[in-house]
Amino acid sequence: MLSVVYSAGLFGIDGYIVSVECNAQSRIPDFELVGLPDLAVKEAKERVRTACENSGYRFPALELTLNLAPADRRKEGSAFDVAMLLGILHCGGVINYGVDFSDKCFVGELSLSGSVRGVRGALCMCVAARDAGIKEFYAPRENAKEAAAVEGITVYAVDNIKDLVSHLNGQARLAPVECDRAAFENATLSADIDFSDVKGQAMAKRAMEIAAAGGHNILLIGPPGTGKSMLAKRLPTILPPLSFDEAIESTKVHSVAGTLKDGVSLLAHRTFRSPHHTMSAVSLVGGGINPMPGEVSLAHNGVLFLDELPEFPKTVTDSLRQPIEDRRVTITRANGRVTYPCSFMLVAAMNPCRCGYFGHPTKKCTCSPNDVRRYISKISGPLLDRIDIQIELPSLSYDEISSSSERSESSETVRERVVAAREFAASRMSAEVGIYCNAQLSSSQIRKYCPMDDAAKAVIKSAYERLGMSARGYDRILRVARTIADIDGKEVISASAVAEAIQYRSLDKKYWNN
């Protein structure tokens, strides 16, 4: 007898359907597994046999051959366990022969007791099943809410094999799992951190608001204790809320990486990733024998914060150049290519020198000029050129730190202006596909969407000639000026917007002599 049960595998963040074909013959009992399985899949034979017996079913004394199709694609992981056992039980008569498996997909790892354990990438697999025309998706209970976020398919939560067999035989039905869209839409940001916590640094706050409104990368430079990390950690609180589609995209990456927290089925807020400077380039951009997403992909639709930027190895920071430009990263291995999305905002922070006090008004810098130059040169010109805004944070005075009479704007107030600026820009660029913020504008789109008045043209012409600006630097200034104009609700870029944007690129001269 031949039985075909559908399961799903992962390739990058894309799922694909796997047909588990089980052939049973009345011969000498045997159990063969083919279809290019990896070690974890080969070991499924013992998990399946033991789980079957401990669930109260007799393992068929038949010659069993299981094929995982397509046979030319390597199968990895333990998500095929449930489908393999169901195919065997169907051939052995435990599951009624009349059960139709053609519109059902099963994923999950079996324990020796017969319970079903969670797997990575259930959301991606459910999307693949829906796209393949499958109507019902059966997932471990810990993955069911995650999979239920996919529209157009019915998701069932499975605790153990006995419950699943009873459901398929029509003896005791499982209840479908629904996605709680209201909980997603009503999710609120944590009140633990707020923009109003930051004392002083009005210019840096303004720069962070502009960066959030336009999706611009930003570099914060200043001595220790000036609030660089504090500002960076509060950036997600002023970014626009995640849309449902963005939440699905971000959750798919974290589902594949296995980094979803317990009880979290769908990411409701923009992610904030802050890796340590001892990380490798593979950890940052992704990779490995079985390519996994790196920090740039885990920060998709969110913020990637690199604190103490010069302490990162140069090979690591330079590996950011292509992901920043393309907003995706492709990892090539012998068994194929995997592409992960990585549309993130880069926030970098650094001291002006190794001791941290170069240019400080009161504290003496202990670094020699060569030490300062060597420290600063760890940041390559091409990477620096991809950072739209550079802002210097001065040391705070005692009055600024101790003052309690003035409370700065809250995250909610700033966020309202950011959302309004994004909506203003979106209405202008509604005809463009895949453009969500000003930082993504190409050179041709800059010429189309960044009209300037005569005074603004004169200002940028003067700056271009006086500062020896490159063509890329010219485009970067116009993108930032476009965002400043959006915050003010103006369609035409004014001279003041251009002058402010130029101010955010002035540190090239001071620190890098560019």
N, C-alpha and C positions, 0 to 999 in steps of 0.2 A: 504493500500500500504506500502511496505517496501523499504527503501532507505538506502544504506550503503556508508558512506563517511569516508575516512581515515584521521586521524590526528596523532599526535605523542606526547609522554610524555617523561619525564626525570627520570632516576634513576642513581644518581651519575653523571658521565660525559658521560654516555651511554644513547642514546635515544632508544625508543621502539615504535612500531606502535600501535595505538589505533583505533579500528574500532568503529565508531559512527553509531549505528544502529537506524534508526528512523522508527517507525511503526505508521501509521495514520489510524484511523477508523472513520467512520461517526456515532459518538455517542455523548454523552454529552461532550462539550469541556472540556478538561483537559490537563495537562502537567506534566508528571512524568519523573523523571530522576533517573536512576539506574546504577549500575556498580561500586560501592564503591567510590563515589565522595567525596572529602573533602569539606569544607565550601565554598571555593572560586569557586569550580565547581558547587555546588548547587545554588549559587547566580547567576550563568550564566543564569538561566531561565528568570530572570527579564531583564538582559542585552540583551539577545537574542530577547525577545518580543519587547522591546522598540526600539532597533536598527532596527528591521524589519519594524516597523511602521514609524519610522523617515526616513527610506530609501525609503519610498513611496510604500511599499508592505503591503497588508492586511494579518495580521497574521491568519493562517487557523483556522476556528472554528471546530476543530476536536479533537478527543481524541488522544493525542500524547504521545508515550512512547519512550524515548531515553535510549539506553543501551550503556555504554562505555565498550567495551571488549578489553582485557580479564577482566572479572568481579572480579577475585580474587586478582587483583593488585590495590592498592589505587591510585586514580587519583588526582593529585595536580596541582594547578595553573589555569591560565586562557587561556592557549593556545588552548583549545578545542572549544572556542566560535564560531569561524568562521565555523568549520566543522559541529557543531550542527545546526547553522542557515541554512547552505546549505542543510542539510538533510531535514529540515522542508520545505524549499522553493521547494525542489525537489518533496516532497510528495504533496505539495499544487499546483503544476503545474506552479509555477513561473519560475522554471528552466525546460527546455525541458526534457521530459521523456527519450529521446534518448541519453542524455549526459552520457558518460561512466566515472564513477568515479574510476574504478579499478586501474588505473595507475597514480592517482593524490593524493597528500597529502596536507592538509591545516592546517596551524597553525596561531594563532593570537588572540588577545584579542579585543573584541568589545567595542566601546564607545557607549553611548546612542544615538549619532547622526548617527551611522552606519559606522564611520571611524574605521580603523583597527590599533590597537596599538601594539608596539613591545613587545616581550616576551624574557625571558631568555632561553639560550641554543638552539637557532635556528640552529647553526652549528652542534651540536650533533644530533638534530632531523633530519637534512638533511642527515647526514651520515647514520642514521638508515633507512631512507626512501630509499636511494640509495641501501643499502645492501638488502632491502626487495624486490627489483626489480621494485620499483616505478619510473616512468619516469619524472614526473613533480612535482615540489615542490612550493607551494604558501606561501609566507611569508610576514609579514608587511614590508613596504618599508625600515624602519630603520634597519631591520635584513637581507634584501635581499642580500646585497653585502657580508655580513658575510657568508651566506649560499652558495653563488655562488662560494666560494672557493672549494667546493666539486666537484670533477670531476665525469662525468658519469650521471649527472642528470640536467634537465633544471629548472632553478629557475625563478619565476615571482614575481615581487614586487606588493603588493596590497595596495591601499590607502583607499578604502572603498568598501562596499558591492555592491553598484550599478555597479561600474566598473567591479567587479569580476563576477557578474551575467551576464552582457553584454558580457564579454569574454567567459563564458561557453556556452552561447546561440549563439555564433558566430556573434554577432552584432558589437562588437568593440574589437579587439584583444589587449591583453597586450604584451608589448615587453619583451623578455627574458633579464635577467640581466647577464652580463659577469663579470668574475673575472679579475681584472687588474693585471696579473702576472708581467708585466713590471714594474709597480709602486712598487710592492713588491721587485723585484730584484734590482731596482735602488734606493731604500730607503737608505738614508744616515743618519749617526749618528748626533746628535745635536753637533754643534760646540761650545756650551756654556762651556763645560768642556773638558779638555784634560790632558793627563798624564804629559805633559810638564809644567802644572801649579804648580806642586809640587816641592818645593825647597828642595835641599839636599836629605837625606834619600835614598842614593844609594842602600844600602843593602835591605831596605824594598821594593824598586821598583823591585829589582832583585827577591825577594821572591814572589811578586805579579805576576811577569811574569811567574815564575815557576808554581805557583798555577793555573794560567789561562791555561798554556800549558798542565797541567796534570789533571785539574779538581779537585785539592786538596782543602780541607778546610784549612782555615788559621786564626790564632789568632794574633792580633796586640796588643802589650802591650807598654805603654809609658805614660809619664805625659801629662797633658792637653796642647793642642796647638802644638803637634808634627806632626800633619797631618794624624792621623789614619782615621778619617771620610773622609777626602779629598781623600786619597788613595782608600778607599773602594768604594766611589761613582764613581770613575773613572775605576774601574775594568771592568764593562760591555763594556767600549770603547776599551779594548784590547782583549776581548773574540772573538772567531770565529763568523762570521755572522750566523744568524739562517738559517737553511735549510727550504725548504717549508714544509716538513713533521713535523719538529719541531715547525714551526709556527702554523700549524693546531693543534697540541697537546696542545700548550700553549693557543691558542685562545679558544679551547673547555673549558678549565678550567675557563678562565675569562668570557666566555659566560654564563656558568652555574651560576657563582657567581654574574653576572650582573655588573662586574667592567670594561667592555669595555668602553672606552671614546667615546663621541659623534663623529660620522664620522669615527671611526676606525672599519674597517671590518676584518682586519687580522693583528695580531701583527707582526711587521717587525723587532723588536729588542728584545734582551734578557731583561727580566723584572728585576727590582731592587726593592726589597721589604725591607723596613726598619721600622718594627713595634716598637711602644713605649714599654718601659719595664714594664708598668702597665698592659699589656695584660694578658689574661688568657690562660691556656693550650688549651682550646677548640678553642680560636681564632687562636692559633698557628698551631695546627695540624688538625683542622676541627671538626665539630660535630653539635650539636643542635638537636631539635626534628625531623626536616627534614634535615638530615646531609648535610652541606655545606662545600666547600673546605676552608681550613685555609691558613695561610700565607705560610706554607711550600709548598702547592700545587700551590698557586698563583705565587710562585717563580720557578715553574717547568721550566727547561731549562735556568734558570737565576741565580740570586744571592739573597741570604737571608742575610741581614746585621743586626746583633744584636749589637747595640752600648751600651756601659756600661753594658757588659755581667753580672757582679756580681749583678747588680741591678734587674735583672729578678728573679722572685721567682724560687727556686730550682726545684719545681715541673714542672715549665714551661720548663726550660732548659733541665731537664732530659727526658722530653717527646720527645726531638729531637733524642734520641739515636736510636730508632727503624727506624724512617723515613730515617735517614742518612745511615743506613746499607742497608735497603731493597729498598730504593728509591721509595717507595709507602706507603700509609697509609690506613689502613682498619678501618672503623668506623662501629661498630655493634650496631644496635638498635632493638627494639622489632619487627619492621615491615621489617627487612632485614639488609643486609650488603652492604656498599658502599665502593668502593676502588677508591682512587684518586692517580694519579701519583705525585711524588715529587722529581724528580732528580734535585737537586740544588747544588750550591756551597755555603757553609757556610763561611761567613766572620764575625768574632767577634772582637770587640775592647774593651779594658778595661784599666783603670788606675792601677798602681801597688799597690795602697792602696786607702782608702777612700778619703784622702786629695789629693792624686795624685802625691806626691813627694817623695815616698819611693825610696832611692837610687839616688836621684837627686844630681848632683855635686855642685850646688850652693844654692838651696832652701831647707829649713829645713822641714823635715817630722814631722807633729804633731801627728802622730798615734803611739800608743804603739806597741810593738812586738805582743801582743795578738790581738790588733785591726787589724794589717796587716794579721795575720794568719787567723782570723775570716773572713776577707773580701775575701781573696784568696780561702778559703775553700768552699765558696759558689759555686764554680765550681767543680763538681764531677769528680772523676778520670775517670770513664767510658766515660763521655763526652769528657774530655780532650784527652783521648786515641784515639778518633775518629777524632781529628784535626791533620792533617799531618804536618803542618808547624806552628811554633811559632816564632814570630820575635819581637824583642824589638826595639822601636824607641827612639833614644836619643833626648835630647833637641837640637834645632838648635842654632848655634852661630849667632852673628850679621852679620858676613861676609856672611854666607850662605843665610840668609834671604834677605839682602840688595843687594846681587850680581845680576847684570843685564847683565853681560858680557857673562855668560854661560847659555845657555838654554838647558834643558835636552831633551831627545828624546820625540817625539810626540807619541800619541796613535797609529797612523797609522803605524809608524815604528815598535813599539813593537808588534802590532797586526800581522804584516807580519811574524815575527819570531814565534809567537804563532801558527799561522795557519800552518806554515811549520813544526813545531814540531808535531802538531796533525796529519798532513798528513803522516809524517814519521812513527808515531806510528800506524796509521790506516792501512798502507800497511803491517806492521808486523803482526797485529792482524786481518787480513781480514777474517780468518776462524772462528773467534769467533762471536757469535750472541749476540747482545745487549751490547757489550763492545765498548764504544766510546772514553774512555780516560784512562790513567794509574791508576787513583784513583779507578776505578772499578775492577781492577785485583784481583782475588781470590788468595789464598795461592798457589794452584797448578799452576795457570797461572803465578804467580811470579817466580816460579822455572823454568817455561818454557821460559819466555820472558825476564828474567833479568840475562843474563850471565855476570859474572865479571871476570876481569883479576886477576892474582895472587896477585898483590899489593892491589887491591880493597878488596879481600877476607881477607887479613891480617889486613887492616884498620878496617873493620867491625867486625872482630873477636876480636880485641883489644877493640873496643868500647863496644861490647856486654858484655865482661867480666868486664871492668872497670866501666861501667855505670849501671850494673845490669839490663840490658835491658830485657823486656818481649818479648815473641814470636810475639805478635801483634806489639810492637814497632819496632822489626826487620823488619817485613813486611812493615810497614809504611816508614821506611828509604829506603828500596829497591824501593818502588813505586816512592818516590821523586827522588832518584838517577836515576831511569829509565827515568824520565821526563827530568832531567838535561842532560843526555846523548842524549836524543832526540833533545833537543834544539841545542846541538853541532853537531848533525847529526851522532852520533856514535852508532853502534849496540851493542858493548861490553861496559859495565859500567866500568869506570876508577876509580882509587883511589881518584882522585880529586873530582869526582862526588859524591862518597860515603862520603867523608869528608865534603863536602858542605851540603849534606842531613843531616848528623849527627849534624851539627851546627844549623840547623833549629829545632832540638829537645832538645837543651841544656837548655832551660828555665825550663824544668821539675825540674832540680836540684836546680836552683836558687830560684824559687818561691814555688814549691810544694814538694820539697825534695824527688822527685821520682827518 
